[in-house]
Amino acid sequence: MIKKLITVFLILFAIAQFFNPQKNEYTSTPESDFILTEKPPQQLAAILKESCYDCHSNNTRYPWYDRITPVNFWLNGHIKGAKKELNFSLWNQYSAKRKAHKLEECIEMINERKMPLESYLLTHGEAKLSDSEIKILTDWIVLLKIKYETTDLPM
């Protein structure tokens, strides 16, 4: 009985490998991209790409284990959820008020070390933000947030 269950499981697992979600990969960076439009210093752009862009943009660098179903569906769910919250590839489609709000959320999540996610850091240790990177990044985001908060002020 156990051998039959294991055999059925292995057959179903093998068949599942032929089904994959659509990848979050694009050949070009849109003009509405956060880094292109906000032009952060090179060090900050590198931090954003390393620690944020895999989940919060339209271009993910996939790890080797993404080829395994059901892991690929789990990763795809995380990416879709992250992009729903904030998609750096669509930055210029947000209003100034929404940009300021998203930047406030970024500051909060980064300072509380909720981003990048611990589950992401398990396999992407290079994305872990040091205290100095957090300070540099959040100081710059605060200035950018002020810019968008003042954009909505009546003249």
LUMZA-564687 format. One record per residue: residue in three letters; x, y, z of N, C-alpha, C, CB in turn. Coordinates in steps of 0.1 Angstrom, whole numbers, plus 5000, padded with zeros to 4 digits. Glycine has a CB too. Layout:
% LUMZA-564687
res, n.px, n.py, n.pz, ca.px, ca.py, ca.pz, c.px, c.py, c.pz, cb.px, cb.py, cb.pz
ALA, X, Y, Z, X, Y, Z, X, Y, Z, X, Y, Z
...
% end
This chain:
% LUMZA-564687
res, n.px, n.py, n.pz, ca.px, ca.py, ca.pz, c.px, c.py, c.pz, cb.px, cb.py, cb.pz
MET, 5008, 4988, 5000, 5000, 5000, 5000, 5009, 5013, 5000, 4991, 5000, 5012
ILE, 5019, 5013, 5009, 5028, 5025, 5010, 5035, 5026, 4996, 5038, 5023, 5021
LYS, 5040, 5015, 4991, 5047, 5016, 4978, 5038, 5022, 4967, 5052, 5002, 4974
LYS, 5026, 5018, 4967, 5016, 5023, 4957, 5014, 5038, 4959, 5003, 5016, 4958
LEU, 5013, 5043, 4971, 5011, 5057, 4974, 5023, 5065, 4970, 5008, 5059, 4989
ILE, 5035, 5060, 4973, 5047, 5066, 4969, 5049, 5067, 4954, 5059, 5059, 4975
THR, 5045, 5056, 4947, 5046, 5056, 4932, 5036, 5066, 4926, 5043, 5041, 4927
VAL, 5024, 5066, 4931, 5014, 5076, 4926, 5019, 5090, 4929, 5000, 5074, 4933
PHE, 5024, 5093, 4940, 5030, 5106, 4944, 5041, 5110, 4934, 5035, 5107, 4958
LEU, 5050, 5101, 4932, 5061, 5104, 4923, 5057, 5106, 4908, 5071, 5092, 4923
ILE, 5047, 5099, 4904, 5041, 5100, 4890, 5035, 5114, 4889, 5031, 5089, 4887
LEU, 5026, 5118, 4899, 5020, 5131, 4899, 5030, 5142, 4900, 5010, 5132, 4911
PHE, 5040, 5140, 4908, 5051, 5150, 4909, 5058, 5152, 4896, 5061, 5146, 4920
ALA, 5061, 5141, 4889, 5067, 5142, 4876, 5059, 5149, 4866, 5071, 5128, 4871
ILE, 5046, 5146, 4866, 5036, 5152, 4856, 5035, 5167, 4859, 5022, 5145, 4857
ALA, 5035, 5171, 4872, 5034, 5185, 4876, 5046, 5193, 4871, 5034, 5186, 4891
GLN, 5057, 5187, 4868, 5069, 5195, 4863, 5066, 5201, 4849, 5081, 5186, 4863
PHE, 5056, 5196, 4842, 5053, 5201, 4829, 5044, 5214, 4829, 5047, 5191, 4821
PHE, 5040, 5217, 4841, 5031, 5229, 4843, 5038, 5240, 4851, 5018, 5225, 4850
ASN, 5039, 5251, 4845, 5047, 5262, 4851, 5039, 5276, 4850, 5061, 5264, 4845
PRO, 5041, 5284, 4860, 5034, 5298, 4858, 5042, 5306, 4848, 5034, 5305, 4872
GLN, 5036, 5317, 4844, 5043, 5326, 4835, 5054, 5333, 4843, 5033, 5336, 4829
LYS, 5066, 5334, 4837, 5077, 5341, 4843, 5075, 5356, 4843, 5090, 5337, 4836
ASN, 5081, 5362, 4853, 5081, 5377, 4855, 5094, 5382, 4849, 5079, 5381, 4870
GLU, 5095, 5381, 4836, 5108, 5385, 4829, 5104, 5393, 4817, 5116, 5373, 4825
TYR, 5111, 5405, 4815, 5109, 5413, 4803, 5122, 5416, 4797, 5101, 5426, 4807
THR, 5122, 5419, 4785, 5135, 5421, 4778, 5140, 5435, 4779, 5134, 5418, 4763
SER, 5132, 5445, 4783, 5136, 5458, 4784, 5130, 5465, 4797, 5132, 5467, 4772
THR, 5136, 5475, 4801, 5132, 5483, 4813, 5122, 5494, 4808, 5144, 5488, 4821
PRO, 5110, 5495, 4813, 5101, 5505, 4809, 5106, 5519, 4813, 5087, 5502, 4814
GLU, 5101, 5529, 4805, 5105, 5543, 4808, 5099, 5547, 4822, 5100, 5552, 4797
SER, 5089, 5540, 4826, 5082, 5544, 4839, 5090, 5538, 4851, 5068, 5539, 4839
ASP, 5101, 5531, 4849, 5108, 5525, 4860, 5113, 5535, 4870, 5120, 5517, 4854
PHE, 5113, 5531, 4883, 5117, 5539, 4894, 5131, 5544, 4893, 5115, 5531, 4907
ILE, 5141, 5535, 4890, 5155, 5539, 4889, 5157, 5548, 4878, 5164, 5526, 4888
LEU, 5151, 5546, 4867, 5152, 5555, 4855, 5147, 5569, 4857, 5146, 5549, 4843
THR, 5135, 5569, 4864, 5129, 5582, 4866, 5134, 5590, 4878, 5114, 5580, 4867
GLU, 5137, 5583, 4889, 5142, 5590, 4901, 5157, 5592, 4902, 5137, 5582, 4913
LYS, 5164, 5584, 4894, 5179, 5586, 4893, 5186, 5586, 4906, 5182, 5598, 4885
PRO, 5184, 5575, 4914, 5191, 5575, 4927, 5206, 5573, 4924, 5186, 5563, 4936
PRO, 5214, 5577, 4934, 5229, 5575, 4933, 5232, 5560, 4929, 5236, 5579, 4946
GLN, 5243, 5558, 4923, 5246, 5544, 4918, 5245, 5534, 4929, 5259, 5544, 4912
GLN, 5250, 5537, 4941, 5251, 5528, 4952, 5236, 5524, 4956, 5258, 5534, 4964
LEU, 5227, 5534, 4956, 5213, 5531, 4960, 5206, 5523, 4949, 5206, 5545, 4962
ALA, 5209, 5526, 4937, 5203, 5519, 4926, 5207, 5504, 4927, 5207, 5524, 4912
ALA, 5220, 5502, 4930, 5225, 5488, 4932, 5218, 5481, 4944, 5240, 5488, 4934
ILE, 5216, 5488, 4955, 5209, 5482, 4966, 5194, 5479, 4962, 5209, 5492, 4978
LEU, 5188, 5488, 4956, 5174, 5486, 4952, 5173, 5473, 4942, 5168, 5498, 4945
LYS, 5182, 5473, 4933, 5181, 5461, 4923, 5184, 5448, 4930, 5191, 5463, 4912
GLU, 5193, 5448, 4940, 5197, 5436, 4947, 5187, 5432, 4957, 5210, 5438, 4954
SER, 5181, 5441, 4964, 5172, 5438, 4975, 5157, 5439, 4973, 5176, 5446, 4987
CYS, 5153, 5446, 4962, 5139, 5449, 4960, 5133, 5444, 4946, 5137, 5464, 4961
TYR, 5141, 5446, 4936, 5136, 5445, 4922, 5131, 5431, 4918, 5146, 5449, 4913
ASP, 5137, 5420, 4924, 5132, 5407, 4921, 5117, 5405, 4923, 5140, 5396, 4928
CYS, 5112, 5411, 4933, 5098, 5409, 4936, 5090, 5421, 4933, 5096, 5406, 4951
HIS, 5096, 5433, 4933, 5088, 5445, 4932, 5091, 5452, 4918, 5091, 5455, 4943
SER, 5093, 5444, 4908, 5094, 5450, 4894, 5089, 5439, 4884, 5109, 5454, 4891
ASN, 5090, 5443, 4872, 5086, 5433, 4861, 5097, 5425, 4856, 5080, 5441, 4850
ASN, 5108, 5424, 4864, 5119, 5415, 4859, 5126, 5408, 4871, 5129, 5424, 4852
THR, 5123, 5396, 4872, 5128, 5388, 4883, 5140, 5379, 4879, 5117, 5379, 4889
ARG, 5150, 5379, 4887, 5161, 5369, 4885, 5158, 5357, 4892, 5175, 5375, 4890
TYR, 5154, 5346, 4885, 5150, 5334, 4892, 5161, 5325, 4896, 5141, 5326, 4882
PRO, 5159, 5319, 4908, 5169, 5309, 4913, 5167, 5296, 4906, 5168, 5308, 4929
TRP, 5177, 5287, 4908, 5176, 5274, 4901, 5164, 5266, 4905, 5189, 5266, 4904
TYR, 5160, 5267, 4918, 5149, 5259, 4923, 5135, 5263, 4918, 5149, 5259, 4938
ASP, 5135, 5274, 4910, 5122, 5279, 4904, 5118, 5269, 4893, 5124, 5293, 4898
ARG, 5126, 5260, 4889, 5122, 5250, 4879, 5114, 5239, 4885, 5135, 5245, 4872
ILE, 5113, 5239, 4898, 5106, 5227, 4904, 5092, 5232, 4908, 5114, 5223, 4917
THR, 5082, 5224, 4903, 5068, 5226, 4906, 5066, 5218, 4919, 5058, 5222, 4895
PRO, 5060, 5223, 4929, 5052, 5235, 4931, 5059, 5248, 4936, 5041, 5232, 4940
VAL, 5072, 5247, 4938, 5080, 5259, 4943, 5078, 5271, 4933, 5095, 5255, 4944
ASN, 5078, 5268, 4920, 5076, 5279, 4911, 5063, 5286, 4912, 5078, 5274, 4896
PHE, 5052, 5279, 4916, 5039, 5286, 4918, 5039, 5294, 4931, 5028, 5275, 4918
TRP, 5046, 5289, 4941, 5048, 5296, 4954, 5055, 5309, 4952, 5055, 5287, 4964
LEU, 5066, 5308, 4944, 5074, 5320, 4941, 5066, 5330, 4933, 5087, 5317, 4934
ASN, 5059, 5325, 4923, 5051, 5334, 4915, 5040, 5341, 4923, 5044, 5325, 4904
GLY, 5034, 5334, 4933, 5024, 5340, 4942, 5030, 5352, 4950, 5018, 5330, 4951
HIS, 5042, 5350, 4955, 5049, 5360, 4962, 5052, 5372, 4953, 5063, 5355, 4968
ILE, 5057, 5370, 4941, 5060, 5381, 4932, 5047, 5389, 4928, 5067, 5375, 4919
LYS, 5037, 5381, 4925, 5024, 5388, 4922, 5019, 5397, 4933, 5013, 5378, 4918
GLY, 5020, 5392, 4946, 5016, 5399, 4957, 5024, 5411, 4960, 5016, 5390, 4970
ALA, 5037, 5410, 4958, 5047, 5421, 4960, 5044, 5432, 4949, 5061, 5416, 4959
LYS, 5042, 5428, 4937, 5040, 5438, 4926, 5026, 5445, 4928, 5040, 5431, 4912
LYS, 5017, 5438, 4934, 5004, 5444, 4937, 5006, 5455, 4947, 4993, 5434, 4942
GLU, 5014, 5453, 4957, 5017, 5464, 4967, 5026, 5475, 4961, 5024, 5457, 4979
LEU, 5036, 5472, 4954, 5045, 5482, 4948, 5052, 5476, 4936, 5055, 5487, 4959
ASN, 5051, 5482, 4925, 5058, 5478, 4913, 5066, 5489, 4908, 5047, 5473, 4902
PHE, 5080, 5488, 4910, 5089, 5498, 4906, 5089, 5500, 4891, 5103, 5495, 4911
SER, 5085, 5490, 4883, 5085, 5491, 4869, 5074, 5501, 4864, 5083, 5478, 4862
LEU, 5064, 5503, 4872, 5052, 5511, 4869, 5052, 5524, 4877, 5039, 5504, 4871
TRP, 5063, 5528, 4882, 5064, 5539, 4892, 5057, 5552, 4886, 5078, 5542, 4895
ASN, 5060, 5555, 4874, 5054, 5568, 4869, 5039, 5567, 4866, 5061, 5572, 4856
GLN, 5033, 5556, 4868, 5019, 5555, 4866, 5012, 5558, 4879, 5015, 5541, 4862
TYR, 5019, 5560, 4890, 5013, 5563, 4903, 5012, 5578, 4904, 5022, 5558, 4915
SER, 5002, 5583, 4911, 5000, 5597, 4914, 5011, 5601, 4924, 4986, 5601, 4919
ALA, 5013, 5615, 4925, 5022, 5620, 4935, 5018, 5615, 4949, 5024, 5635, 4934
LYS, 5006, 5616, 4952, 5001, 5612, 4965, 5003, 5597, 4968, 4986, 5615, 4967
ARG, 5001, 5589, 4958, 5003, 5574, 4960, 5018, 5572, 4961, 4998, 5567, 4948
LYS, 5027, 5579, 4953, 5041, 5577, 4954, 5046, 5580, 4969, 5048, 5586, 4944
ALA, 5041, 5591, 4974, 5045, 5595, 4988, 5041, 5585, 4998, 5039, 5609, 4992
HIS, 5029, 5579, 4996, 5024, 5569, 5005, 5032, 5556, 5003, 5009, 5565, 5002
LYS, 5036, 5552, 4991, 5044, 5540, 4989, 5058, 5542, 4995, 5045, 5537, 4974
LEU, 5063, 5554, 4994, 5076, 5557, 4999, 5076, 5556, 5015, 5081, 5570, 4995
GLU, 5065, 5561, 5020, 5064, 5560, 5035, 5063, 5545, 5039, 5051, 5567, 5040
GLU, 5056, 5537, 5032, 5055, 5523, 5035, 5069, 5516, 5033, 5045, 5516, 5026
CYS, 5077, 5520, 5023, 5090, 5515, 5021, 5099, 5518, 5033, 5097, 5521, 5009
ILE, 5099, 5531, 5038, 5107, 5535, 5050, 5103, 5526, 5062, 5104, 5550, 5053
GLU, 5090, 5524, 5064, 5085, 5517, 5075, 5090, 5502, 5074, 5070, 5517, 5076
MET, 5088, 5496, 5063, 5091, 5482, 5061, 5106, 5479, 5062, 5086, 5477, 5047
ILE, 5114, 5488, 5056, 5129, 5487, 5057, 5134, 5489, 5071, 5135, 5497, 5047
ASN, 5129, 5499, 5078, 5134, 5502, 5091, 5130, 5491, 5101, 5128, 5515, 5096
GLU, 5118, 5485, 5099, 5114, 5474, 5107, 5119, 5460, 5103, 5098, 5473, 5108
ARG, 5128, 5461, 5093, 5134, 5449, 5087, 5124, 5438, 5083, 5144, 5443, 5097
LYS, 5113, 5443, 5078, 5103, 5434, 5072, 5105, 5432, 5057, 5088, 5440, 5074
MET, 5114, 5440, 5051, 5118, 5439, 5037, 5133, 5440, 5037, 5111, 5450, 5028
PRO, 5139, 5432, 5029, 5134, 5421, 5021, 5129, 5410, 5031, 5144, 5415, 5012
LEU, 5120, 5402, 5026, 5114, 5391, 5035, 5125, 5381, 5039, 5103, 5383, 5027
GLU, 5123, 5376, 5051, 5133, 5366, 5056, 5133, 5354, 5047, 5128, 5361, 5070
SER, 5122, 5349, 5042, 5122, 5338, 5033, 5130, 5341, 5020, 5107, 5334, 5029
TYR, 5130, 5353, 5015, 5138, 5357, 5004, 5153, 5357, 5007, 5134, 5371, 4999
LEU, 5156, 5361, 5019, 5170, 5362, 5024, 5176, 5349, 5026, 5171, 5370, 5036
LEU, 5168, 5338, 5028, 5174, 5325, 5030, 5182, 5320, 5018, 5162, 5315, 5033
THR, 5177, 5324, 5006, 5184, 5320, 4994, 5191, 5332, 4987, 5174, 5313, 4984
HIS, 5189, 5344, 4992, 5195, 5356, 4986, 5202, 5364, 4997, 5184, 5364, 4978
GLY, 5212, 5358, 5003, 5219, 5365, 5014, 5224, 5378, 5010, 5229, 5356, 5019
GLU, 5228, 5380, 4998, 5234, 5392, 4993, 5224, 5404, 4994, 5239, 5391, 4979
ALA, 5211, 5401, 4995, 5201, 5411, 4995, 5198, 5417, 5009, 5188, 5405, 4989
LYS, 5204, 5410, 5019, 5203, 5415, 5033, 5209, 5429, 5034, 5209, 5405, 5043
LEU, 5201, 5438, 5040, 5205, 5452, 5041, 5213, 5454, 5055, 5193, 5462, 5041
SER, 5225, 5460, 5054, 5232, 5463, 5066, 5226, 5476, 5072, 5248, 5466, 5062
ASP, 5230, 5479, 5084, 5225, 5491, 5091, 5228, 5503, 5083, 5231, 5492, 5105
SER, 5240, 5504, 5078, 5244, 5516, 5070, 5237, 5517, 5057, 5260, 5515, 5067
GLU, 5234, 5505, 5050, 5226, 5506, 5038, 5211, 5510, 5041, 5226, 5492, 5032
ILE, 5206, 5505, 5052, 5193, 5510, 5056, 5192, 5525, 5058, 5188, 5502, 5069
LYS, 5202, 5530, 5065, 5202, 5544, 5068, 5204, 5552, 5055, 5214, 5548, 5077
ILE, 5213, 5549, 5046, 5215, 5556, 5034, 5202, 5555, 5025, 5227, 5549, 5026
LEU, 5196, 5543, 5024, 5184, 5541, 5016, 5172, 5549, 5022, 5181, 5526, 5015
THR, 5170, 5548, 5035, 5158, 5554, 5040, 5160, 5569, 5041, 5155, 5549, 5054
ASP, 5172, 5574, 5043, 5174, 5589, 5042, 5171, 5594, 5029, 5189, 5592, 5046
TRP, 5175, 5587, 5018, 5172, 5592, 5004, 5157, 5591, 5001, 5180, 5583, 4994
ILE, 5151, 5580, 5006, 5136, 5578, 5004, 5128, 5589, 5011, 5132, 5564, 5009
VAL, 5133, 5593, 5023, 5126, 5604, 5030, 5126, 5617, 5022, 5133, 5607, 5044
LEU, 5137, 5620, 5016, 5138, 5632, 5007, 5129, 5631, 4995, 5153, 5634, 5003
LEU, 5129, 5619, 4989, 5121, 5617, 4978, 5106, 5618, 4981, 5123, 5603, 4971
LYS, 5102, 5613, 4993, 5089, 5614, 4998, 5084, 5628, 5000, 5087, 5606, 5011
ILE, 5093, 5636, 5006, 5090, 5650, 5008, 5087, 5657, 4994, 5102, 5658, 5015
LYS, 5095, 5654, 4984, 5093, 5659, 4971, 5079, 5656, 4966, 5103, 5653, 4961
TYR, 5074, 5644, 4968, 5061, 5641, 4963, 5050, 5646, 4972, 5059, 5626, 4962
GLU, 5052, 5648, 4985, 5042, 5654, 4993, 5040, 5668, 4990, 5047, 5652, 5008
THR, 5051, 5675, 4986, 5050, 5689, 4982, 5044, 5691, 4968, 5063, 5696, 4984
THR, 5045, 5681, 4960, 5040, 5681, 4947, 5024, 5683, 4947, 5043, 5669, 4939
ASP, 5018, 5677, 4957, 5003, 5678, 4958, 4998, 5690, 4965, 4998, 5666, 4965
LEU, 5007, 5699, 4970, 5002, 5711, 4977, 4996, 5721, 4967, 5014, 5717, 4985
PRO, 4985, 5727, 4971, 4979, 5737, 4962, 4988, 5749, 4961, 4965, 5741, 4967
MET, 4988, 5756, 4950, 4997, 5768, 4947, 4990, 5780, 4952, 5001, 5769, 4933
% end
